[in-house]
């Protein structure tokens, strides 16, 4: 049995979100083919994601300086505990599906806040004399990004979303990365249904090998 983290960052309900619509079809096909796998949903808009704030940074500095965790303030302990728990949950999972829109050439800040909580020294990567090393490498983990944009940005200098996620996954050791990008939804609204239908077919194919 595998554990799949299904990570969303969508304000719109499924019936109005093209990325969620495609992701739902992927999930239906995937669960049909892998009924024993466990799917865990992380909604970065509606779940409380602990952001990196002053307490978190102060707590990290204190620990780096040799202070015991028990000596931190209660706020520092609670907030650091939430971040560590997020990183540990990510590290323990086998597969990851990110369902995202593009906002201003990148992901919404709620998703970027979540990504901060999974890139944690000692949990998902470590520093060495030769540079950072991903702790999740060699474990057969897979990542899929289902991503929707209003224009045509993928593969251009203006896309800071999918390439960023791919790089970040590689940084922590998740090198098996694929993406389904649904583009042109606002520029060519009369073809949006066609673009979504094509993405759904790709999603079903991806589900069979994911």
FIVO-108654 format. One record per residue (C-alpha): x, y, z; residue in one letter. Coordinates in steps of 0.25 Angstrom, whole numbers. Each point is the difference from the previous one (the first is absolute). Example, Ala and Ser with C-alpha at 12.3 -4.5 7.8 and 13.67 -1.06 7.14 Angstrom:
2
KOLZA       X       Y       Z   residuo
KOLZA      49     -18      31         a
KOLZA       6      14      -2         s
***
This chain:
210
KOLZA       X       Y       Z   residuo
KOLZA       0       0       0         x
KOLZA       5      14      -4         x
KOLZA      -3      13       6         x
KOLZA      -4      11      -9         x
KOLZA       0      15       4         x
KOLZA     -10       7      -8         x
KOLZA       4      15       2         x
KOLZA     -10      11      -5         x
KOLZA       1      15      -1         x
KOLZA     -14       4      -5         x
KOLZA     -10      10       4         x
KOLZA     -10      -4     -10         x
KOLZA      -9     -12       2         x
KOLZA       3     -12      -9         x
KOLZA     -11       3     -10         x
KOLZA       6      14      -3         x
KOLZA      15      -4       1         x
KOLZA       6      -6     -12         x
KOLZA      12      -6       7         x
KOLZA      -9      -6      11         x
KOLZA      -9      -6     -11         x
KOLZA      12      -7      -7         x
KOLZA       6      -4      13         x
KOLZA     -13      -7       4         x
KOLZA       0      -8     -12         x
KOLZA      14      -4       2         x
KOLZA      -3      -4      15         x
KOLZA     -12      -8      -5         x
KOLZA       9      -8     -10         x
KOLZA      11      -1      10         x
KOLZA      -9      -6      12         x
KOLZA      -7      -9     -10         x
KOLZA      14      -6      -4         x
KOLZA       6       1      14         x
KOLZA     -12      -3      10         x
KOLZA       9      -3      12         x
KOLZA       8      13      -1         x
KOLZA      -3      11      11         x
KOLZA      -3      14      -5         x
KOLZA       2      11       9         x
KOLZA      -5      14      -4         x
KOLZA       8      13       4         x
KOLZA      -8      12      -3         x
KOLZA      10      12       1         x
KOLZA     -11      10       1         x
KOLZA      -9      -7      10         x
KOLZA       9      -7       9         x
KOLZA       9       8       9         x
KOLZA      14       1      -6         x
KOLZA      10       5      10         x
KOLZA       8      11      -7         x
KOLZA      14       3       3         x
KOLZA      -1      12      10         x
KOLZA       8       6      11         x
KOLZA      -2     -11      10         x
KOLZA       4     -10     -10         x
KOLZA      13       7      -4         x
KOLZA       4       3      14         x
KOLZA      -3     -14       4         x
KOLZA       9      -6     -11         x
KOLZA      11      10       3         x
KOLZA      -1      -5      15         x
KOLZA       1     -14      -4         x
KOLZA      11       2     -10         x
KOLZA       8       7      12         x
KOLZA      -1     -12       9         x
KOLZA     -13       3       8         x
KOLZA      -9     -12       4         x
KOLZA     -14       0      -7         x
KOLZA      -6       0      14         x
KOLZA       7      13       3         x
KOLZA      -7       7     -11         x
KOLZA     -13       9       2         x
KOLZA     -13      -7      -1         x
KOLZA      -3       7     -13         x
KOLZA      13      -4      -6         x
KOLZA      -2     -15       4         x
KOLZA     -14       0      -5         x
KOLZA       3       6     -13         x
KOLZA      13      -7      -3         x
KOLZA      -8     -13       4         x
KOLZA     -10       3     -11         x
KOLZA      10       2     -11         x
KOLZA       8     -13       4         x
KOLZA     -13      -8       0         x
KOLZA      -3       6     -14         x
KOLZA      14      -4      -5         x
KOLZA      -1     -14       6         x
KOLZA     -13      -3      -6         x
KOLZA       5       4     -13         x
KOLZA      13      -8       1         x
KOLZA      -8     -12       4         x
KOLZA     -10       0     -12         x
KOLZA       3      -7     -13         x
KOLZA      -6       9     -10         x
KOLZA      -4      14      -1         x
KOLZA     -11       7      -9         x
KOLZA       0      15       0         x
KOLZA     -12       7      -6         x
KOLZA       2      14      -3         x
KOLZA      -4      13      -7         x
KOLZA      10      10      -5         x
KOLZA      -1      14       7         x
KOLZA       9      11      -5         x
KOLZA      10     -10      -7         x
KOLZA       1      -8      13         x
KOLZA      -8      -8      10         x
KOLZA      -9       6      10         x
KOLZA       7       4      13         x
KOLZA      -7     -11       8         x
KOLZA       7     -11      -8         x
KOLZA      13       7       1         x
KOLZA      -2       0      15         x
KOLZA      -2     -15       0         x
KOLZA      12      -2      -8         x
KOLZA       8       7      10         x
KOLZA      -5     -10      11         x
KOLZA       5     -12      -8         x
KOLZA      14       5      -3         x
KOLZA       6      -2      14         x
KOLZA      14      -3       3         x
KOLZA       2     -14       6         x
KOLZA     -14      -4      -5         x
KOLZA       0       1     -15         x
KOLZA      14       5      -3         x
KOLZA      13       2       7         x
KOLZA      13       9      -2         x
KOLZA      13      -7      -3         x
KOLZA      14       5      -4         x
KOLZA      -4      -2     -14         x
KOLZA     -13       7       1         x
KOLZA     -14      -3       3         x
KOLZA      -5     -14      -1         x
KOLZA     -15      -5      -2         x
KOLZA      -3     -10      11         x
KOLZA     -12      -6      -9         x
KOLZA       9      -5     -11         x
KOLZA       1     -14      -4         x
KOLZA     -14      -3       6         x
KOLZA      -8      -1     -12         x
KOLZA      -9      12       3         x
KOLZA      -8       6     -11         x
KOLZA      -6      14      -2         x
KOLZA     -11       5     -10         x
KOLZA      -4      15      -1         x
KOLZA     -13       2      -7         x
KOLZA       0      15      -3         x
KOLZA      -9      10      -7         x
KOLZA       3      13      -6         x
KOLZA      -8      11      -7         x
KOLZA      11       3     -10         x
KOLZA      11      -8      -7         x
KOLZA      12       1       9         x
KOLZA       5     -15       2         x
KOLZA      15      -1      -6         x
KOLZA       1      16      -1         x
KOLZA       9       9       9         x
KOLZA     -13       4       7         x
KOLZA      -3     -13       6         x
KOLZA       4       0      15         x
KOLZA     -10     -11       4         x
KOLZA       2     -14      -5         x
KOLZA      15       1      -2         x
KOLZA       2       5      14         x
KOLZA      -8     -12       6         x
KOLZA       8      -9      -9         x
KOLZA      13       6       5         x
KOLZA      -4       0      14         x
KOLZA      -4     -15       0         x
KOLZA      13      -3      -6         x
KOLZA       7       8      11         x
KOLZA      -6      -9      10         x
KOLZA       2     -13      -8         x
KOLZA     -13      -2      -7         x
KOLZA       5      -1     -14         x
KOLZA     -12      -8      -7         x
KOLZA      -8      13      -4         x
KOLZA     -11       2     -10         x
KOLZA     -10      10      -3         x
KOLZA     -13       3      -7         x
KOLZA      -2      14      -4         x
KOLZA     -13       6      -5         x
KOLZA       3      13      -7         x
KOLZA      -7      11      -7         x
KOLZA     -13      -1       8         x
KOLZA      -2      15       0         x
KOLZA       6       4     -13         x
KOLZA      -8     -10      -8         x
KOLZA     -12      -2       9         x
KOLZA      -8      -6     -12         x
KOLZA      10     -11       0         x
KOLZA       1      -2      15         x
KOLZA      -9     -12       0         x
KOLZA       9      -7     -11         x
KOLZA      12       3       8         x
KOLZA      -6      -6      13         x
KOLZA      -4     -12      -7         x
KOLZA      13      -2      -6         x
KOLZA       7       1      14         x
KOLZA     -10     -10       5         x
KOLZA       4     -10     -10         x
KOLZA      15       2       4         x
KOLZA      -4      -1      14         x
KOLZA      -6     -14      -2         x
KOLZA      13      -4      -7         x
KOLZA       8       5      11         x
KOLZA      -8      -7      11         x
KOLZA       3     -13      -7         x
KOLZA      15       2       2         x
KOLZA       1       8      13         x
***
